[in-house]
Amino acid sequence: MTSAVAVTGVGAVTPLGVGATVLIDRLAAGETGLGAGEGRCAEFDAGDFLSRRERRRNARFSQLALVAAEEALEQAGWLAGLPYPAERVRCVVGTGLGGVPEGSQGGTASPLTVPLMMSNSAAAALSTRYGLGGESFATSGACAAGAQAIGVALAAIRRGEAAAAVVGGAEAVLLPLVRDSFAEAGALSPTGRCVPFDAGRDGFVMGEGAGILVLESVEGARSRGATILGLVMGYGASSDAHHLTAPAPDGVPAARAIRRALSDAGVTPADLCYINAHGTGTLLNDEAEIRALRLALGEALASVPLSSTKAATGHLFGAGGAVEAIATLGALRTGIAPPTYGLSEPDVRLGAVDHLMSARPLSQGPNRAVGLSDSLGFGGHNAVLVLGAP
């Protein structure tokens, strides 16, 4: 088993509200942030958190990332100063589509147009604001981008290339062009409901948000007396090499990523006590994902509680993997697994699955509570995290 990395801070802005605690508590309470067929961060007002200059120089997805990062760094105890040399702290923030500056639809350019649109602008904003002098960049594996950011930072800390990292994902693309494109592709729910794994599911609902985590070695966290919120234990990735938007129907490539994540963490399927599924609510994705999980986990799948938090947040695209990692860590830490909001009639064609239709206490494994969070992005990007309770 390769060493785990400590999570010492988490921050989130989602349709459920501002704050990681709000996210975790409202998910466990069986609430939703969806309304009018979308998951908008309605409680987020950038003016409450950012200066006029910061708002002007950051697209909405970067604004969401900045606010989530402030929460995460405060929880980690980093706001008074970095506990490591600045050049030893990386910053990786994933996004699927990057930023769309205000006024771009009207064709008016400004010196900030391109910087606002750049996928790396959220990572650049965070590294600039907090003086994170290590390598900073964006992962952009579509819906897997947030999980990819965590995975690459995990590897860098393990190899000693970084002492710590500020990582996550951010997305804000609730725009007519994007919405119409997904609708034309048949992926968007025409009813405005996102009910993954339900017999009547008809597609996903778009959302926006950001999730940021502070990662550091367990030894480093302990030496400075930090509270460890959870562990990133393993990461696995693969490519479907199949289709631009549709998942590989046999689930084999995604199963390969799941097995790699388990092996990297040094755990078995029997050690898992919760699965936070990608679960978009489309017919193809849910079928392929469950098939992949069954291939990787075997008979254990039927006894591991499983839910999709996209039913309550909407599909957060590049932010999804990071927000769902935070939700999974919250479930492991509190011992309460959140349900798939609105799920009432599980699709029997998916086979034996322990669907969470209401919040449930988790049964801890032999050593600690261990969960799995998988992200399966457009383009066939599969990124899987194994996470542990502190």
N, C-alpha and C positions, 0 to 999 in steps of 0.2 A: 504494500500500500504506500502510495506517495503521501507526503504530509498534507494535512488540511490547512486552510488559511482562515483566519478569524475575521468575522464581520463585527465591526465596532460601532458602526453608525448606519442608519437607513433613513431615507427621506422620500416622500412621494407626494405628487399632485395628481389626482385622478378624478373621474366623474363622481366618485364617492366623497370627495372633499380634499382639503389641503391637510396633509400630514400622513405619515405612515401608520400611526396609531389609529387614526380615523379609518384608513383603508382596512386594516386588520379587524377592527371592532365591528365595522358595518358589514364586512363580508361574513363574519361569524354570526351576526344578528340576522342574516338572510335578507339584507336590504339590497337595493339596486340604485345605481346612479344613472340609469338610462331613462331618457324621456324624449318624446317626439321623434322616436326612431334613431336616436344617436346618443353617444356618450360624451357630452361636452363638460368641461371643467367649469361649471356654472358658478361655483363658489370661489373661483380664482379671479382676483383682480390684481393685475400686475402692479398697478399703482400703490397697492398696499405693501408691497415688498421691495420694489425696485425704483431707482431714481428715474427721472425723465430721460437722462442720458442713457442709462442702461436699457430702458424700454426702446429707445430709438435705435440703439445699436444692436439689438438682439431680436431675431424673429421669435414668434410665439413659442416654438419648440425649445429654443434656447432659454427663454424666460422661465418656462416650466422647469427646465433642468437646473437653472440657477437657484430657484426657490427650493426645489427638492434637495439640492446639494447643501444649502444653508442648514437645513434641518439635520442632514446626515452628519455634517462636520461638527455641528454643535453637539450632537449626541456623542460623537467620538471624542469630544474634548479638544478639537483642533482649531477652534476659532481664535483662541488666544495666541496661537502660533503652531507651526508644524512640529510634530515630535520627531521628525526625521529630516535629514538634509533635503532641501527642496529638489535637488537634482535626482534624488532617489525615490521620488513620488510620481507615479504615472497617472495619467488621466485618459480614460477611454469611455466615450459616450456613443452608443449606437443609435442609429436612426435609419428609417427606411427611405424617406423622401426628403429629409432636410427641411429648410426653411422657405417660406413664401412671404416675401416682404410686402407690407401694406402698399397698395397702389400699383403693384406689379401688373394687375389685370388691366389697368388703364394704359399701360405701355410707357409710363414715365420713369425714366432711369434716374438714379442718383449714385453718388460715390459709394453708397452702402448696399446697393442692389445685389451685387455679386457676393460680398461678404455675408450678407443675411441669408442668401440661398445656400451657401456652402454646407455640405453635410458635417464638416468638422467644426462648424462655428460654435456649437454647444461645448465641445471639448475645449476649444480655444478660449471661450468665455470663462469657463470654470478654472482653467489653468492660469489665466490672467488675473482673475479676481482673487485667487487664493495663493498665487505664487508657486504653483506646482511646476517645478522645473524639469521633471523627467519627461520622457517621450509622451506626447499626447496626440490622439488621432480618433477617428470615428470608424466603427465597424458598420457595415451597411448591408448585412445579409437579410434584408427585408424584415419579415416578422421574427427572425431569429437574432436580429442585431443586438438586442439588449443582453441576451444570454451569451452571445459571442464575446461581448465586451468583458463580461465577468470571467469567461473562460480564458481569454488571452492574458488578463491580469493575474489570474490564478497561476498560470504557467510562469509568468515573469517573476512573481514573488518566490515561487518554489525554486527557480533557477538562480535566485540571488541577484537578478538583473534590476529588481526594484525592491525597496523595503516595504512599500505600501502603495495603494492605488485608490483613486476615486473613480468609480465606474458606474455604468448604468445605461439607460436609454431614454430617449425623448421623442415625441411625435406630436404634431398638430397640423392635421391636413383635412379638417372638416370643411371642405370646399366643394362647390358644385361639380367642378371638373372631375375631381377624384371620385366623388360619390356616383356620378353618372357613369364613370368608367367601370367601377365595380358592379353597378347595376346591369350594365350592358354585358358584362362577363357572366352574369347569373350568380354571383357570389353573395350579393347583398340581400338581406332579408326583405322581401316585399311587404311583409306585415310589420316591420319595425321591431320584431322580437328576436332575441338571440337566446335559443334554448339548446345548447349542445347536448348531443346524445339522446334527445327526445325523439319519439317516433314522428312527431309533427314538425321537426326542425326544418327551416327553409332558408338558412343563410346567416351571415353575420351582420352585426351592427357596428358601424364605425365609431371609434372613440379617440380620445386624445389624452395625453398625460406624460408623466416622467417618473422614473424611479432611479435613485442614486444610492450607492452603497460605498462605505469605506472599508477597504480590505487591508489587512496587515498580517504579518506572521503571528502565529500564536505566541511565540516567544517574545516578540516585540510588544504585543498587546499586554502580556502579563507583566513584562518588566516595567512598563509605565503605569500599571495599575488600572488599565482600561477595563470596562465591562464588556465581556464578549457576548454578543447577542445571538450568535450562531456560527456555523462553520460552512465554508464551501469545501466539500470533501472530494468532489470529482467532476470531471468534464469530459464529454464525448461529443464528437461531431462527425458528420458525413454529408455527402451530396447524393441526391436521388439520381442525378444525370438522366432525367426522364422527360420533364416538361417545364415550360416557363411558369405555369400557374398551378397545374394539377399535381397532387402528390403521387408518388409511385404506388399504384394500387395494391401491390403485394406487401407493402410495408417493410420490405427487407432492408433498404438503406437506413430508414429511421431506426429499425431494430438494432442495426449495427452501432449506431450512435448511442443508443441506450445501454447496450452491453459494454461499450467502451467506457461510458461514464461510471457504471457500476464497478468495472474492473479498476479504473483509475482511483476510485474511492476505497477499494478493498472491501466491498460489501456484496451481499448476494440479494436476490429478489426477496428472500425471506426476511431480510433486515428492514425492508421498507414498511413504513406505517402510514404513508400518505403519498398520493400522486396528484400534483397539480398539472392537469392535462392542458395541451395546447387548445383543444376543444373549441373550434371556431363556430360550430353550428351549421356548417355546410355538410351536405350528404357525403361528398367524396372525402373531405378531410377527416371527419369523425370515424368513418369506416376504416380508412387507411391507418389512422393513428391507433385505434384499438387493435387492429391486426398487428401493427408493429409492437405494441406493448405486449401482446400475447406471445408473439415470437420470442421476445427478449426475456419475458418474465415467466413464461410457462404457466403452470397451474397456480402460481402465486398471485397472478393478476386478479383472480376471482375473489381473493380475500383482502386485497389492499384497498382501503377507501380512496375513491377517486372523484375529483370534481374539476370543473372549469370555471375560473373566476371571470372569464370574458362575458359570462351571462350577466354579470353585475357591472362591469366596467366598459363593455364593448371591446372591440378589437383595437388594441393600442399599437399595433404594427411594431415599429422599431423599439417602442418603449415596453412592449408586452413582456418580453423575457425578464427584464429587470424588475418590473412591478410584480410579476408573478413569483419571482424569486423572493421578494420581500414578503409577499403574502404567504409563501410556503414557510419561510423562516418564522413568521409570526405564528403560524399554525403549530409548528414544532415547539416553539418557545412557550406558547400558552397552553398547548395540549388540546386545542379545539380546532377541528378541521371545518372549513367553510363549505356550504353546499353549492351545487349548481343552481343558481337562482331560476325559478320557474319550471324546473324539471319535474314532471309529474307522471309521464308515461315513457320510461326508458325503452329505446328501440330494441326489441328482442333479437333483431338480426345481428346485433353487436355481440351477442353471446353473454356469458356469465361475467358480469362486472359489478363490483360493489359501489354503485353510484351513491353519492351523498346528496340526498334530497332535503336534508336538514342538517344543521351543525351537529357534530358528534365528537365526544372525547376520543383522543387518539390512544392507542395501546402502544407503549414504548417497546422497542426491540430489546434484545439481550444486553446491549451496551448503551445506546442512546436512541432518541427518536431520530429517524432518518427519513427524508422525503426526496422525491424526484420531481423535477420540473422540466418539461420538454417544450421546445419551441421549434416549429416546423415552418420555415419561411418560403414564400414564393421564390421560384427558381430552384427549389429542392434543397435549400439550406437547412440542415438538421443540427440543432444545438441542444444538448441535454446536460442538466446540472443535477448533481447529487448533493443535497444539503443536510446539515445536521443541527440538532439542538446544541446549545452551549454545554 
